Amino acid sequence: MTDQADAASGGRGGLMDNPEVLARAIAERVPGLAAAARTVESALADWFVVTNSTYGWDQAEQVPSSMAINDFADLLFDLLAGRGRPAARGCRSLFENLVTVLDVVDDPVAGQRFLAHRAVVEQLASGLTWEVEQLSDRERRSEQHRLHALGRDSKDQAAAATDQYGPAFRRGWAGKTLKDRAAAHGLAADYAVYQLMSAVLHGSSGGALGTVRQRGIQGLVTHRLGPALSLCPLAYLRGVTYFRLLLERLVAHSGRTDLAARAQPLLEGLGVLLDLWPSYRRAIVDLDEQMWASALPVPTQVTVLALDREGSVTWWIWDLTTRHYTRAREPEGTADTTHAVHACQQQIRNFRPIFWKSRTHINVAVWDVVTTPVSPTWSSSEYFVHDEKPDAEYTTKNGFTIVHRDEWAPPPVLTGLIAGGLHLMRWEQQRDQ
């Protein structure tokens, strides 16, 4: 066994079922959340019509506003379903959209740079042809034509923008770091939230928040398969706040009372969502704790210590998934290895001679000892080990259990015991194996 443990998600059903399962569990624990979300959803659709109607929006304001609406719709869905990593992405994107809106409403030049960068992105998109190679002849010709037209139509605009704003414009439109832009709008503290969400999305070692515990099962690093629930509360609190700030700034910038009236239902709905946040957080903390496994999972490969009557030792590896076994190298000398060998040798000295009439070896699976195969050749055996519960014919000494049975069956689920910090399993090699 290494210093890590893997645990599957505790949700009922498979991974694809988890969003529905969690959505029901969250709704049950947070009364009023589903109704509030439906109210916001309706108001959000109405506001989308407003931002794309004849209110005289500047394109530099309209584009990030439209993106923010879609990002917030995604965020709301992910929060209701407990999807922490996608919710982190939504929260992060809303922060960027907020800063962009604040930039463009305060500075027309920033708005011009923002819109000019679209041609740069279109040039990039026109050169991505991986999809084309997978299409049928007719679809391929159509897609190639579309990409060619996209590249042709944006080429001059992208070149002009790069000439005007410099080569660095291809890497980003703003000309300043997001950190500096956020600080200029009084959002310096929230940049830390952006950094955290970026760590989750960019694959940094700290980005496994919510799916890895450094001190999990029996103090081991424990990985969980499933949603990162613990990311949801922060994504909820700050994501809803960012969208509300963006909406308020757009309304204030317009100076129109009729526009403020159209935004009021959505602003009120966002306020209700923020009021429900403490209940949501409690529900997520409770569900998250329930989903963490409390016991070590069954390994897929286990090191096997085989002993003959004289106590001579050979090492094997047994693959539980494929039902194959192979000779293994002697593990590097460690306290655990030495302890396992000595304890088992001591036990077999106490076995009666009649025990060895039908057996040549006894196998014990050692969880905490890792070894490697001697060769790439594996042999198949459905009956290499078994998992019958011990009855009157078993011997226990020094905390280890070895089963004395002649009945053999593939192990549906292997069980183990903990003795002195070393994990052993009840295994015995088949007669004359």
HUGILIN-V169919 format. One record per pair of residues at least 6 apart in sequence whose ideal C-beta (glycine too) atoms are under 6 Angstrom apart, sorted by the first residue. I is the first residue (numbers start at 1). GAP is how many residues later the second one is. D is the distance in Angstrom with one decimal. If there is no record, write none. Layout:
i	gap	d
I	GAP	D
I	GAP	D
This chain:
i	gap	d
1	366	4.5
1	367	4.3
3	217	6.0
4	216	5.9
4	217	4.5
5	212	4.8
5	215	4.4
5	217	4.8
5	291	5.6
6	217	5.1
6	291	5.6
7	215	5.7
7	217	5.2
7	286	3.4
7	290	5.9
8	217	4.8
9	216	5.1
9	217	2.7
10	281	3.9
11	7	4.2
11	10	5.0
12	9	5.4
18	208	6.0
19	62	3.9
22	59	5.6
22	60	3.7
23	57	5.5
23	58	4.6
25	262	5.8
26	56	6.0
26	257	5.6
27	7	4.9
29	254	3.6
30	249	4.8
30	250	5.2
30	253	5.1
33	243	5.5
36	236	4.6
36	237	5.6
37	39	5.9
37	43	5.9
39	230	4.8
40	229	3.9
43	222	4.3
43	223	3.9
43	226	5.1
47	219	5.1
48	21	5.2
50	212	5.2
51	11	5.9
51	14	5.0
51	15	6.0
59	56	5.8
60	44	4.2
60	51	3.1
60	54	5.2
60	55	5.5
61	43	5.8
64	33	4.9
64	36	4.5
64	37	5.1
67	30	5.7
68	29	4.0
68	178	5.5
71	19	5.3
71	22	4.6
71	23	5.4
72	171	4.6
74	16	5.1
75	12	5.9
75	15	3.3
75	164	4.9
78	8	4.3
78	9	4.1
79	8	5.4
79	153	5.8
79	157	5.1
82	145	5.2
82	147	5.3
83	144	5.5
84	126	5.1
84	143	5.4
84	144	3.4
84	145	5.4
84	147	3.4
84	148	4.9
85	143	5.1
87	145	5.4
87	148	3.9
88	109	4.4
88	112	4.6
88	143	4.9
88	147	5.3
89	112	5.7
90	149	5.9
91	106	5.6
91	144	4.0
91	147	5.6
91	148	3.8
92	102	5.8
92	105	3.8
94	145	5.2
94	148	4.2
94	149	5.5
95	99	5.0
95	147	5.3
98	144	4.7
98	147	5.8
98	148	4.6
99	82	5.2
99	83	5.2
101	145	5.2
102	83	4.5
103	7	4.4
104	6	5.2
104	7	4.0
104	10	5.7
105	148	4.6
113	60	5.1
114	59	5.4
116	45	4.1
117	56	3.5
119	35	4.3
119	38	3.6
119	39	4.1
119	42	6.0
120	38	4.9
120	50	5.5
122	28	5.5
122	32	3.8
123	31	5.2
123	35	4.5
126	21	5.0
126	24	4.3
126	25	3.2
132	8	5.5
132	11	5.2
132	12	5.9
161	8	6.0
162	7	5.4
179	12	5.1
182	9	4.9
193	45	5.1
199	7	5.1
199	8	4.5
200	7	4.4
210	18	2.7
210	20	4.2
210	21	4.9
211	13	4.9
211	17	5.1
212	11	5.4
213	9	4.7
214	7	5.7
216	6	2.5
217	79	5.7
229	55	5.3
229	59	4.0
230	58	5.4
232	52	5.1
233	48	4.2
233	51	5.6
236	41	5.9
236	44	6.0
237	40	5.5
240	30	5.7
240	33	5.3
240	34	5.7
244	26	4.6
247	16	6.0
251	8	5.8
251	9	5.1
251	12	5.0
298	116	5.3
300	20	5.6
300	21	5.2
301	16	5.7
301	18	5.1
302	16	5.4
302	63	4.6
303	63	5.1
303	66	4.9
303	68	5.1
304	12	4.1
304	14	5.2
304	59	5.0
304	61	5.4
305	59	4.9
305	61	5.3
306	8	4.7
306	10	5.9
306	55	4.8
306	57	5.0
307	6	5.8
307	37	5.6
307	41	5.8
307	55	5.4
308	53	5.5
309	47	5.1
311	34	4.1
313	28	5.9
315	13	4.2
315	15	5.7
315	56	5.7
316	9	5.5
316	12	5.5
317	9	5.5
317	11	4.7
317	56	5.9
318	7	4.8
318	66	5.8
323	59	5.4
324	54	4.0
324	56	5.4
325	54	5.9
325	59	5.2
326	47	4.8
326	52	4.5
327	47	4.5
328	43	4.4
328	45	5.8
329	42	5.4
329	43	5.4
329	45	5.8
331	6	4.9
331	38	5.0
331	40	4.5
336	32	4.9
336	33	5.8
336	86	5.6
337	32	5.2
340	26	4.9
343	55	4.6
343	57	5.5
344	20	5.4
347	50	5.0
358	73	5.4
361	68	4.7
362	40	5.9
362	66	5.7
363	64	4.5
363	65	5.8
363	66	4.4
364	60	5.7
364	63	5.6
365	60	3.9
365	62	4.6
367	56	3.3
368	54	5.3
368	55	5.4
382	28	5.2
383	25	4.4
383	47	5.0
385	42	4.5
386	22	5.1
386	23	5.4
387	24	3.8
387	27	5.5
388	17	5.4
390	13	5.3
393	11	4.6
394	9	5.5
394	10	5.9
399	20	3.0
399	21	5.6
400	19	5.9
400	24	5.2
401	25	5.1
403	23	4.7
403	25	5.4
408	22	5.8
414	11	5.8
416	7	5.5
416	9	4.4
